[in-house]
Amino acid sequence: MSDYLFVRAKDMMIFQNVVEAKRFFITKISEEAEREGRPLSELEVKMLWFTEKGSDAKPDYLETAAEFSERYDDDEYEKRISHLLRNAYNRDVRLGAGTGAEDTKKIYQAARDVLAQEDHYLLIMVQNVFGSSFQSWLSLLQNAVKALAEDRVAIR
């Protein structure tokens, strides 16, 4: 498994900050690109760290973004990164089947939720794969309302 930073608390991975969540996703994406035989370039990896306003924003990120715009197509890059992340996730879930696939899913969800606390370019690709936290909460709420409605019908 990747060497990423996390704390195990009550058998659940908790990311302490956005940088740790970002590192988790970037590691997963980079490893998957290697596995698929098309490693990310240095510039592609730098772009995964890009943020204008996040807690880890750096002045050279804007230079990186300008260089990236000249050399790459944003849409193609975002599709590739989303594809790599989806494959990494599916692989991790498959490897965790029978020994913690649900934990694997929770780890990715926790990383997504921490990353979503700030504005990061990587979040676009993460949300392409996993949706937003809002979607998860909305789905949970809809399921709860549906269950309550079914209980009322059963009681009558």
C-alpha positions as semicolon CSV with decimal commas, in nm:
position;residue;x (nm);y (nm);z (nm)
1;M;0,000;0,000;0,000
2;S;0,116;0,358;-0,062
3;D;0,321;0,547;0,190
4;Y;0,081;0,835;0,262
5;L;0,021;1,024;0,581
6;F;-0,279;0,944;0,794
7;V;-0,376;0,869;1,150
8;R;-0,572;0,557;1,239
9;A;-0,847;0,647;1,484
10;K;-1,115;0,398;1,583
11;D;-1,020;0,180;1,282
12;M;-1,078;0,468;1,039
13;M;-0,820;0,666;0,842
14;I;-0,842;1,033;0,924
15;F;-0,653;1,286;0,717
16;Q;-0,523;1,565;0,937
17;N;-0,521;1,834;0,669
18;V;-0,572;1,908;0,302
19;V;-0,207;1,845;0,214
20;E;-0,230;1,489;0,348
21;A;-0,550;1,424;0,152
22;K;-0,392;1,571;-0,160
23;R;-0,078;1,362;-0,115
24;F;-0,296;1,050;-0,082
25;F;-0,473;1,115;-0,413
26;I;-0,159;1,224;-0,599
27;T;0,024;0,912;-0,483
28;K;-0,263;0,690;-0,595
29;I;-0,284;0,864;-0,934
30;S;0,094;0,855;-0,991
31;E;0,120;0,488;-0,896
32;E;-0,166;0,397;-1,129
33;A;-0,004;0,588;-1,417
34;E;0,315;0,386;-1,356
35;R;0,117;0,060;-1,347
36;E;-0,049;0,149;-1,677
37;G;0,289;0,219;-1,837
38;R;0,239;0,593;-1,891
39;P;0,392;0,777;-1,595
40;L;0,295;1,136;-1,529
41;S;0,541;1,403;-1,630
42;E;0,687;1,631;-1,365
43;L;0,462;1,912;-1,489
44;E;0,152;1,691;-1,472
45;V;0,231;1,604;-1,111
46;K;0,297;1,969;-1,024
47;M;-0,040;2,058;-1,170
48;L;-0,210;1,811;-0,936
49;W;-0,079;2,023;-0,648
50;F;-0,217;2,346;-0,799
51;T;-0,431;2,578;-0,592
52;E;-0,465;2,955;-0,600
53;K;-0,620;2,999;-0,257
54;G;-0,566;2,673;-0,068
55;S;-0,359;2,649;0,247
56;D;-0,064;2,514;0,048
57;A;-0,076;2,779;-0,230
58;K;0,264;2,887;-0,359
59;P;0,361;3,168;-0,596
60;D;0,519;2,926;-0,844
61;Y;0,185;2,745;-0,885
62;L;0,071;3,024;-1,118
63;E;0,383;2,979;-1,331
64;T;0,317;2,605;-1,337
65;A;-0,041;2,666;-1,449
66;A;0,073;2,899;-1,728
67;E;0,329;2,648;-1,856
68;F;0,076;2,368;-1,828
69;S;-0,181;2,564;-2,034
70;E;0,071;2,604;-2,313
71;R;0,164;2,234;-2,327
72;Y;-0,151;2,040;-2,235
73;D;-0,521;2,028;-2,310
74;D;-0,710;2,074;-1,980
75;D;-1,002;1,852;-2,078
76;E;-0,781;1,564;-2,189
77;Y;-0,568;1,594;-1,876
78;E;-0,871;1,597;-1,647
79;K;-1,013;1,290;-1,825
80;R;-0,681;1,106;-1,792
81;I;-0,642;1,191;-1,423
82;S;-1,004;1,093;-1,351
83;H;-0,949;0,765;-1,535
84;L;-0,632;0,692;-1,336
85;L;-0,799;0,775;-1,005
86;R;-1,103;0,561;-1,085
87;N;-0,876;0,267;-1,177
88;A;-0,666;0,311;-0,861
89;Y;-0,981;0,320;-0,649
90;N;-1,131;0,012;-0,816
91;R;-0,802;-0,174;-0,775
92;D;-0,778;-0,082;-0,407
93;V;-1,139;-0,187;-0,344
94;R;-1,080;-0,515;-0,528
95;L;-0,763;-0,584;-0,327
96;G;-0,949;-0,501;-0,006
97;A;-1,244;-0,728;-0,087
98;G;-1,300;-0,965;0,202
99;T;-1,050;-0,783;0,421
100;G;-1,176;-0,428;0,423
101;A;-1,323;-0,303;0,095
102;E;-1,561;-0,084;0,294
103;D;-1,266;0,063;0,485
104;T;-1,097;0,137;0,154
105;K;-1,406;0,322;0,034
106;K;-1,421;0,519;0,360
107;I;-1,055;0,619;0,324
108;Y;-1,115;0,763;-0,022
109;Q;-1,432;0,937;0,100
110;A;-1,246;1,086;0,396
111;A;-0,971;1,216;0,168
112;R;-1,231;1,366;-0,066
113;D;-1,414;1,534;0,221
114;V;-1,094;1,687;0,360
115;L;-0,980;1,803;0,016
116;A;-1,322;1,963;-0,043
117;Q;-1,264;2,201;0,248
118;E;-1,060;2,422;0,015
119;D;-1,038;2,512;-0,352
120;H;-0,793;2,282;-0,532
121;Y;-0,762;2,190;-0,899
122;L;-0,734;1,821;-0,807
123;L;-1,082;1,841;-0,654
124;I;-1,231;1,867;-1,005
125;M;-1,097;1,523;-1,094
126;V;-1,182;1,378;-0,753
127;Q;-1,541;1,495;-0,787
128;N;-1,555;1,355;-1,142
129;V;-1,489;1,014;-0,990
130;F;-1,659;1,030;-0,649
131;G;-1,904;1,317;-0,669
132;S;-1,913;1,588;-0,409
133;S;-1,967;1,559;-0,035
134;F;-2,295;1,738;-0,085
135;Q;-2,411;1,466;-0,322
136;S;-2,323;1,203;-0,062
137;W;-2,511;1,384;0,214
138;L;-2,807;1,448;-0,016
139;S;-2,821;1,080;-0,109
140;L;-2,803;0,981;0,258
141;L;-3,083;1,222;0,343
142;Q;-3,299;1,098;0,056
143;N;-3,253;0,738;0,168
144;A;-3,346;0,829;0,527
145;V;-3,663;1,009;0,413
146;K;-3,754;0,713;0,191
147;A;-3,702;0,469;0,481
148;L;-3,920;0,682;0,710
149;A;-4,193;0,698;0,446
150;E;-4,182;0,320;0,402
151;D;-4,207;0,273;0,780
152;R;-4,517;0,492;0,792
153;V;-4,681;0,296;0,512
154;A;-4,597;-0,034;0,688
155;I;-4,739;0,090;1,019
156;R;-5,078;0,188;0,876
